[in-house]
Amino acid sequence: MAFVEAPTTEDEIAEVARRVPGWKLINMFQGGKTPLVPVPRLKELGYHVIIIPSDTQRAAIKAMQRVLAAIVRDGSAAAMAADMVTFKEREAVVDTSGFLDRGKRYGV
C-alpha cells in the first residue's frame, strides 16, 4: 500500500491516484497541507484507505477545554450537560461491563 502524504492540490491528489498502482492510503485532516476532499470523491479517485488522524482528537480536546472552563467558572459542569453524553452512554462506549466481566473471569 502506498501512503500518499501531503499533496497540496486536488489535482495532485488525482494525479497520484492515476500514476500509483495498487492500494493507496491518503492522510486527510483539517489544517493540513492537503486540501480536504470528501471521502466519496477520494474513493472515486482510487484511494482505498482514508485516514483522518487528528480531527476527532482535536475536537475532543476542545470539548475538554470547554468543560474545564465551565468547572473553573461555575464550580461544576452543569452548564455543559447538553454537550455531554449521559453517564450510561459513556459506560457503553468504554465497555465498563465488559471490563468488569473479564476481571471476574480472570480473577482480577
C-alpha positions in Angstrom: 0.0 0.0 0.0 1.3 3.4 -0.9 1.0 6.1 1.8 0.2 9.3 0.0 1.4 12.2 2.2 0.8 15.9 1.7 -0.3 16.6 -1.9 -1.2 20.3 -1.9 -3.9 20.4 -4.5 -6.8 18.2 -5.6 -5.2 17.9 -9.0 -2.1 16.4 -7.3 -4.3 14.0 -5.3 -5.9 12.8 -8.6 -2.6 12.6 -10.4 -1.0 10.4 -7.7 -4.1 8.2 -7.8 -3.7 7.8 -11.6 0.0 7.2 -11.5 0.5 4.9 -8.5 -0.7 1.4 -9.0 -2.3 -0.7 -6.3 -3.7 0.2 -2.9 -3.3 3.8 -1.8 -3.8 5.4 1.6 -4.2 9.2 2.0 -4.0 11.3 5.1 -6.7 14.0 5.5 -7.2 16.4 8.3 -8.4 19.9 9.0 -5.5 22.3 8.8 -3.1 20.0 7.0 -1.2 20.8 3.8 -3.6 18.6 1.8 -6.9 20.2 0.9 -9.9 18.5 2.4 -11.6 16.2 -0.2 -14.7 14.3 0.7 -14.2 10.6 1.3 -16.6 9.6 -1.6 -14.5 11.7 -4.0 -11.3 10.1 -2.8 -12.8 6.7 -3.3 -13.8 7.7 -6.8 -10.2 8.8 -7.5 -8.9 5.4 -6.4 -7.9 5.7 -2.7 -8.6 2.6 -0.7 -7.9 3.9 2.8 -8.5 7.4 4.0 -7.2 8.3 7.5 -8.2 11.3 9.4 -5.8 11.0 12.3 -6.3 14.1 14.4 -9.7 15.7 13.8 -11.6 13.7 16.5 -8.8 14.0 19.0 -8.6 17.8 18.4 -12.4 18.1 18.7 -12.3 16.1 22.0 -9.5 18.4 23.3 -11.6 21.5 22.5 -14.6 19.9 24.3 -12.5 19.1 27.3 -11.2 22.7 27.4 -14.8 24.0 27.4 -16.0 21.7 30.2 -12.9 22.5 32.3 -13.5 26.2 31.7 -17.1 25.8 32.9 -15.9 23.9 36.0 -13.5 26.7 36.8 -16.1 29.4 36.1 -19.2 27.8 37.7 -17.8 25.1 40.0 -19.4 22.3 38.1 -20.0 21.1 34.5 -23.8 21.5 34.8 -23.9 24.2 32.1 -22.3 21.7 29.6 -24.8 18.9 30.2 -26.4 19.2 26.8 -22.9 18.8 25.2 -22.1 15.6 27.0 -23.3 12.0 26.5 -25.1 10.5 29.5 -23.1 8.5 32.1 -24.9 5.4 30.8 -23.8 6.2 27.2 -20.2 6.8 28.4 -20.2 3.4 30.2 -21.4 1.7 27.0 -18.7 3.4 24.9 -15.9 2.4 27.2 -17.4 -1.0 27.7 -17.2 -0.9 31.5 -19.4 -4.1 31.9 -17.0 -6.0 29.5 -14.0 -5.0 31.6 -15.7 -6.0 34.8 -16.8 -9.3 33.3 -13.2 -10.0 32.2 -12.0 -9.2 35.7 -14.4 -11.7 37.2 -13.4 -14.3 34.6 -9.7 -13.9 35.2 -9.9 -13.4 38.9 -8.6 -9.8 38.9 
